[in-house]
């Protein structure tokens, strides 16, 4: 059967087109920020914060996403609030750089996602972070951004301000309403006053309350708008592995740039599609004549030499016994697959030999030395000759 030119052209061009289409689809899927990134400003998933960004923009706030601390302007002036959505990659170098760049801003808001990512040392703050109980908290403070009756349920950690200047730190949403009456500053939200070298810095222990999943619970949305909408412009800093600096201990996957990671995945998908395109389905087995005819006797002698070279007497004896059983069974009118024990009994009945002797000759697998192997081989030959018609 011949192939028409149109069919040949179809076979030639369809696979590459499908490959390009698959690559384009994968590139489109990878162009967006991976779902599930904590507080991703354009992530519609449960852990993202697209809902909060949309509400801020509806209120007239110009939300600008900044990929990493190095992408921040050298000097962030008045009229701008800066949000660091996570401190997972915040190192000493990045923290000092963040404080220096935002010292003239209206405020710096930092989200501490867990107790292992305390921003205190990196930001030069006398601050500790511990896990919280998760019970709903009330404001219990005089911060104008917190209203009486505000309830916070989606919080993660307790922030603890230490040092001699801790009384100047504003503490909102303490573990209990009167917890800080004795001078302690433990709460889910701490505000450090502005200084000559630092803007007003608010550290939040309730990043979960800002996510799409919980932003509509209790007073979360209103509190977020007051914290992040106090200035006309909000710089939403999305942390990247490069923020950790050269001394950070990160895995290879963490330090890969986002674009490179997507390119690697796209390249792998392209190679897979190319392999499927170029692969060939295995057809039926093709039977071909041997290039040379090898006599059975020569094959047997060659196998014997291999057994002798390897000093593998057990396999040699097993081959001799298998051959003897194969030849003896049809002479007695038995099938080739007759049980060796049954065959030994049948041979004993015909040759008037003890069953123990025929069983040993036809089934015993042990050959302790060369002499025993030669003796058994001779006895097997004698046994077969005794059944010659």
C-alpha positions as CSV (number, residue, x, y, z in Angstrom):
1,X,0.0,0.0,0.0
2,X,1.4,3.4,-1.1
3,X,1.1,6.6,0.9
4,X,-0.3,9.7,-0.8
5,X,1.7,13.0,-0.8
6,X,-1.0,14.7,1.3
7,X,-0.8,12.0,3.9
8,X,3.0,12.2,4.0
9,X,2.8,15.9,4.5
10,X,0.3,15.4,7.3
11,X,2.6,13.0,9.1
12,X,5.5,15.4,8.7
13,X,3.8,18.5,10.0
14,X,1.2,17.4,12.5
15,X,3.6,16.2,15.2
16,X,5.7,19.4,15.3
17,X,2.5,21.5,15.4
18,X,1.2,19.4,18.3
19,X,4.5,19.8,20.1
20,X,4.4,23.6,19.7
21,X,0.8,23.6,20.9
22,X,1.7,21.6,24.0
23,X,4.7,23.9,24.7
24,X,2.4,26.9,24.4
25,X,-0.1,25.5,26.8
26,X,2.5,24.6,29.4
27,X,4.1,28.0,29.1
28,X,0.7,29.6,29.6
29,X,0.1,27.6,32.7
30,X,3.5,28.4,34.1
31,X,3.3,32.1,33.4
32,X,1.1,32.7,36.4
33,X,2.4,32.6,40.0
34,X,2.1,29.1,41.4
35,X,-1.1,28.6,43.3
36,X,-0.9,28.2,47.1
37,X,1.9,30.8,47.6
38,X,1.3,32.5,50.9
39,X,-0.3,35.9,50.5
40,X,0.4,36.0,46.8
41,X,-1.2,39.3,45.6
42,X,-2.5,37.7,42.4
43,X,-3.2,34.3,43.7
44,X,-7.0,33.4,43.9
45,X,-6.3,30.2,46.0
46,X,-7.1,29.8,49.7
47,X,-3.6,31.0,50.7
48,X,-3.4,33.9,48.3
49,X,-4.5,37.5,48.9
50,X,-6.1,38.6,45.6
51,X,-9.4,39.4,47.4
52,X,-7.6,41.9,49.7
53,X,-5.8,43.5,46.8
54,X,-9.0,44.0,44.9
55,X,-10.7,45.6,47.8
56,X,-7.7,47.9,48.4
57,X,-7.8,49.0,44.7
58,X,-11.6,49.6,45.0
59,X,-10.8,51.9,47.9
60,X,-8.4,53.9,45.7
61,X,-5.1,52.5,46.9
62,X,-2.5,52.0,44.2
63,X,-1.2,48.5,44.9
64,X,2.2,47.8,43.3
65,X,3.7,44.3,43.4
66,X,7.5,44.2,44.0
67,X,9.3,41.0,43.4
68,X,12.0,40.9,46.1
69,X,13.6,43.5,48.3
70,X,16.2,44.5,45.7
71,X,13.3,45.6,43.4
72,X,12.3,48.3,45.9
73,X,13.1,51.9,45.1
74,X,16.3,53.1,46.8
75,X,14.1,55.5,48.8
76,X,10.5,55.0,49.5
77,X,9.0,58.5,50.2
78,X,6.0,59.7,52.1
79,X,2.6,58.7,50.8
80,X,3.6,55.0,50.6
81,X,3.2,52.0,52.8
82,X,5.4,49.0,52.3
83,X,4.2,45.4,53.1
84,X,6.6,42.5,53.4
85,X,4.2,39.6,52.9
86,X,6.5,37.0,54.6
87,X,9.8,36.9,56.4
88,X,10.7,33.4,55.2
89,X,13.7,34.7,53.2
90,X,14.5,37.7,55.3
91,X,18.2,37.7,56.3
92,X,20.4,40.3,58.1
93,X,21.5,42.0,54.8
94,X,18.0,42.1,53.4
95,X,16.5,43.4,56.7
96,X,19.0,46.2,56.9
97,X,18.4,47.1,53.3
98,X,14.6,47.1,53.8
99,X,14.9,49.4,56.8
100,X,17.2,51.8,55.0
101,X,15.0,52.0,51.9
102,X,11.7,52.5,53.8
103,X,12.9,55.0,56.5
104,X,11.0,57.8,54.8
105,X,7.8,55.8,54.1
106,X,4.5,56.3,56.0
107,X,4.9,52.8,57.5
108,X,6.4,49.4,57.1
109,X,4.2,46.4,57.7
110,X,5.9,43.0,58.1
111,X,4.1,39.6,58.3
112,X,5.7,37.0,60.5
113,X,4.3,33.7,59.1
114,X,5.6,31.3,61.9
115,X,7.7,31.1,65.0
116,X,10.7,29.9,63.0
117,X,10.8,33.1,60.9
118,X,11.2,35.8,63.5
119,X,12.1,39.2,61.8
120,X,13.5,40.7,65.0
121,X,17.2,40.2,64.3
122,X,17.0,41.0,60.6
123,X,15.1,44.3,61.2
124,X,17.1,45.3,64.3
125,X,14.1,44.9,66.6
126,X,14.2,43.4,70.1
127,X,11.4,40.9,69.2
128,X,10.6,37.3,69.8
129,X,8.0,35.1,68.2
130,X,6.2,32.1,69.7
131,X,3.3,30.0,68.6
132,X,-0.2,31.0,69.8
133,X,-3.2,29.2,71.0
134,X,-5.4,30.1,68.1
135,X,-8.3,31.5,70.3
136,X,-10.1,34.6,69.1
137,X,-8.5,37.8,70.3
138,X,-9.8,41.4,70.8
139,X,-8.0,44.6,70.1
140,X,-7.4,45.9,73.7
141,X,-5.2,48.8,72.6
142,X,-5.4,52.5,71.7
143,X,-4.0,52.2,68.1
144,X,-6.3,54.2,65.8
145,X,-6.2,51.4,63.2
146,X,-7.8,49.0,65.6
147,X,-11.5,49.7,66.6
148,X,-13.2,48.7,69.7
149,X,-14.9,45.4,69.2
150,X,-12.5,44.2,66.5
151,X,-12.2,40.4,66.8
152,X,-9.2,38.5,65.3
153,X,-9.6,34.7,64.8
154,X,-7.2,33.9,62.0
155,X,-3.9,34.5,63.7
156,X,-0.7,32.4,64.0
157,X,1.9,33.6,66.4
158,X,2.4,35.8,69.5
159,X,4.9,38.6,69.2
160,X,6.9,39.6,72.2
161,X,8.7,42.9,72.5
162,X,11.6,42.9,74.9
163,X,14.2,45.5,76.0
164,X,14.1,48.7,78.0
165,X,12.1,50.5,75.3
166,X,9.3,48.0,75.1
167,X,6.8,50.3,76.8
168,X,6.8,52.5,73.7
169,X,5.7,49.6,71.5
170,X,2.0,49.4,70.8
171,X,0.6,45.9,71.4
172,X,-2.8,45.0,70.0
173,X,-4.7,41.7,70.2
174,X,-2.9,40.4,73.3
175,X,-3.5,36.8,74.5
176,X,-5.9,38.2,77.1
177,X,-7.4,41.7,77.5
178,X,-5.3,42.5,80.6
179,X,-2.2,40.6,79.7
180,X,0.0,43.7,79.2
181,X,-1.1,45.6,82.2
182,X,2.2,44.9,84.0
183,X,4.4,46.3,81.3
184,X,4.7,43.2,79.0
185,X,4.2,43.7,75.3
186,X,2.9,40.4,74.0
187,X,0.3,40.5,71.2
188,X,-0.5,39.4,67.7
189,X,0.3,42.9,66.4
190,X,3.2,45.1,67.6
191,X,3.9,48.6,66.4
192,X,7.4,50.1,66.8
193,X,7.4,53.9,66.7
194,X,9.3,55.7,64.0
195,X,12.8,56.8,64.6
196,X,15.4,58.8,62.6
197,X,16.5,55.7,60.8
198,X,13.4,53.7,60.7
199,X,9.8,54.2,59.6
200,X,6.9,53.1,61.9
201,X,7.1,49.4,61.8
202,X,4.1,47.1,62.4
203,X,4.8,43.4,62.8
204,X,1.7,41.1,62.3
205,X,1.3,37.6,63.6
206,X,-1.9,37.1,61.7
207,X,-0.9,36.6,58.1
208,X,-3.6,33.9,57.8
209,X,-6.3,36.6,58.4
210,X,-5.3,38.3,55.2
211,X,-5.7,35.3,53.0
212,X,-8.7,34.7,50.6
213,X,-9.9,31.9,52.9
214,X,-10.3,34.1,56.0
215,X,-10.3,37.7,55.0
216,X,-14.1,37.9,55.3
217,X,-14.1,36.4,58.9
218,X,-14.7,38.7,61.9
219,X,-12.9,42.0,61.6
220,X,-10.2,40.8,59.3
221,X,-11.1,42.8,56.2
222,X,-11.7,46.1,58.0
223,X,-8.4,45.7,60.0
224,X,-6.5,44.9,56.8
225,X,-7.9,48.0,55.1
226,X,-6.9,50.2,57.9
227,X,-3.4,48.8,58.1
228,X,-2.6,48.7,54.4
229,X,-4.8,51.4,53.1
230,X,-3.5,54.3,55.2
231,X,-1.5,55.7,52.3
232,X,-2.3,56.3,48.6
233,X,0.3,53.8,47.5
234,X,1.0,50.3,48.8
235,X,4.2,48.5,47.8
236,X,3.4,44.8,48.2
237,X,6.8,43.0,48.5
238,X,6.7,39.4,47.5
239,X,9.7,37.6,49.1
240,X,12.1,35.7,46.8
241,X,15.0,33.4,47.7
242,X,17.6,36.0,46.8
243,X,16.4,38.1,49.7
244,X,18.1,35.6,52.1
245,X,21.6,36.7,51.0
246,X,24.7,34.6,50.3
247,X,25.0,33.1,53.8
248,X,21.5,31.6,53.9
249,X,21.1,27.8,53.8
250,X,18.7,27.1,51.0
251,X,18.1,24.1,48.7
252,X,18.7,24.2,45.0
253,X,15.0,24.4,44.1
254,X,14.7,27.4,46.5
255,X,17.4,29.5,44.8
256,X,16.3,28.8,41.2
257,X,14.7,31.9,39.7
258,X,11.0,31.7,38.9
259,X,11.5,32.1,35.2
260,X,14.2,29.4,35.2
261,X,12.1,27.0,37.1
262,X,9.2,27.4,34.6
263,X,11.7,27.0,31.7
264,X,13.0,23.7,33.2
265,X,9.5,22.4,33.5
266,X,8.6,23.5,30.0
267,X,11.7,21.9,28.6
268,X,11.0,18.6,30.3
269,X,7.4,18.6,29.0
270,X,8.7,19.4,25.5
271,X,11.2,16.5,25.6
272,X,8.5,14.2,26.8
273,X,6.2,15.1,23.9
274,X,9.1,14.8,21.5
275,X,9.9,11.3,22.8
276,X,6.3,10.3,22.3
277,X,6.3,11.7,18.8
278,X,9.5,10.0,17.8
279,X,8.8,6.8,19.6
280,X,7.9,3.7,17.6
281,X,5.5,1.0,18.7
282,X,7.0,-2.5,18.8
283,X,5.6,-4.7,16.1
284,X,5.4,-8.5,15.9
285,X,8.5,-10.6,16.3
286,X,10.2,-11.1,13.0
287,X,11.4,-14.7,12.4
288,X,14.7,-14.9,10.5
289,X,16.9,-17.9,9.7
290,X,20.1,-18.3,11.7
291,X,23.2,-17.1,9.8
292,X,24.8,-20.5,10.6
293,X,23.7,-23.9,11.6
294,X,25.3,-25.1,14.8
295,X,25.2,-28.9,15.4
296,X,23.6,-29.9,18.7
297,X,26.7,-32.0,19.6
298,X,28.9,-28.9,19.3
299,X,26.5,-26.9,21.5
300,X,26.5,-29.6,24.1
301,X,30.3,-29.8,24.2
302,X,30.6,-26.1,24.4
303,X,28.2,-26.0,27.4
304,X,30.2,-28.8,29.0
305,X,33.4,-26.8,28.7
306,X,31.7,-23.8,30.3
307,X,30.6,-26.0,33.2
308,X,34.1,-27.5,33.5
309,X,35.7,-24.0,33.5
310,X,33.4,-22.8,36.2
311,X,33.7,-26.1,38.1
312,X,29.9,-26.1,38.3
313,X,29.3,-29.8,38.8
314,X,25.7,-29.4,40.1
315,X,24.5,-27.7,36.9
316,X,26.3,-30.2,34.7
317,X,24.7,-33.1,36.7
318,X,21.3,-31.4,36.4
319,X,21.7,-31.1,32.6
320,X,22.6,-34.8,32.3
321,X,19.6,-35.9,34.4
322,X,17.2,-33.7,32.5
323,X,18.4,-35.1,29.2
324,X,18.1,-38.7,30.5
325,X,14.5,-38.0,31.8
326,X,13.6,-36.4,28.5
327,X,14.7,-39.5,26.6
328,X,13.4,-42.2,29.0
329,X,9.9,-40.9,29.4
330,X,8.7,-41.6,25.8
331,X,10.3,-45.0,25.8
332,X,8.1,-46.0,28.7
333,X,5.0,-44.4,27.1
334,X,5.0,-41.5,29.5
335,X,4.7,-37.7,28.7
336,X,7.8,-35.6,28.8
337,X,6.4,-33.7,31.9
338,X,6.1,-36.7,34.0
339,X,7.0,-36.1,37.7
340,X,10.7,-37.2,38.1
341,X,9.8,-39.4,41.1
342,X,7.1,-41.2,39.1
343,X,9.5,-41.7,36.2
344,X,12.1,-43.1,38.6
345,X,9.5,-45.7,39.9
346,X,8.5,-46.6,36.4
347,X,12.2,-47.1,35.3
348,X,12.8,-49.2,38.4
349,X,9.9,-51.5,37.6
350,X,11.1,-52.0,34.0
351,X,14.8,-52.5,34.8
352,X,14.3,-54.5,38.0
353,X,16.6,-51.9,39.8
354,X,15.9,-50.6,43.3
355,X,13.7,-47.5,43.3
356,X,16.3,-45.7,45.5
357,X,19.0,-46.3,42.8
358,X,16.9,-44.9,39.9
359,X,15.7,-42.0,42.1
360,X,19.3,-41.2,42.9
361,X,20.4,-41.3,39.3
362,X,17.5,-39.3,37.9
363,X,16.9,-36.7,40.7
364,X,19.8,-36.4,43.1
365,X,21.2,-32.9,42.5
366,X,24.5,-33.3,44.4
367,X,27.8,-33.9,42.8
368,X,30.4,-33.7,45.5
369,X,33.5,-34.2,43.2
370,X,34.5,-34.9,39.6
371,X,34.7,-38.6,40.2
372,X,31.1,-38.8,41.4
373,X,29.9,-36.8,38.4
374,X,31.7,-39.1,35.9
375,X,30.4,-42.1,37.7
376,X,26.8,-40.9,37.7
377,X,27.1,-40.0,34.0
378,X,28.2,-43.5,33.2
379,X,25.4,-45.0,35.2
380,X,22.8,-42.8,33.5
381,X,24.2,-44.0,30.1
382,X,24.0,-47.6,31.3
383,X,20.4,-47.1,32.5
384,X,19.4,-45.7,29.1
385,X,21.1,-48.5,27.2
386,X,19.2,-51.0,29.3
387,X,15.9,-49.6,27.9
388,X,16.9,-49.8,24.3
389,X,14.2,-51.6,22.2
